[in-house]
């Protein structure tokens, strides 16, 4: 009786173990590659799947985009400048069977081929091209990687240069170059401003020569501005001094004319003589 109980318990345990080993759950972002006795039977879609224990083997493959950093490495550019370049690659599995059968470890393989491709592509460009044409370099790296990785069932969606480290001497040289470039632009802008100012002054001088009154008004405006500044010393320009001199002469002539008696006209002279006669004939 005890033996039968033990056998029954063993059978139930084996049945539960078989069920546990035979039931597999594939997540929504995965695909399952089923092997039976070493042969590929096909791909299993997400959901609850039943396999034969100890006969079937199910490999789960993630179909999500994977981010893989490419470690920094020393690269010599085409113009013989040593730089340290790091990047990041984004890829995803598009064929689950190839990613399991065609290569042993697809992630390690992609990491290694990405490093060698990065070194190869950057080495074909000069330093200036590496710094300014990163988009083209990223595209070249991705196209080269796709040629190899598609045979592994993997598609590289994006490659981006993440960091470019330059030698200290090169950094200082580039800083001096940038400073010289900024100084050159500043001098050019200053020269253009001087040219425009000179042209404007020339036009203003032509207008003032054609209209002398405009020059005098400008001088008076300058006096007003000097008075606002509350300066103790006033310097008069030569044209203004001549104007003031002419104004003083005019005022002197007007004053002298006002102090002289008015001339007697021919009509008023007989009347003045008659008034004088009358005054003489009056008795004392």
Secondary structure, 3 states (H helix, E strand, C coil): CHHHHHHHHHHHHHHHHHHHHHEEEECCCEEEEEEECCEEEEEECCEEEECCCCCEEEEEEECCCEEEEEEEEEEECCCCCEEEEEEEEEEEECCHHHHHHCCCCHHHHHHHHHHHHHHHHHHCCCHHHHHHCHHHHHHHHHHHHHHHHHHHCEEEEEEEEEEEEECHHHHHHHHHHHHHHHHHHHHHHHHHHHHHHHHHHHHHHHHHHHCHHHHHHHHHHHHHHHHHCCCCCCCCCHHHHHHHHHHHHHHHHHHHHHHCCCCCCHHHHHHHHHHHHHHHHCCC
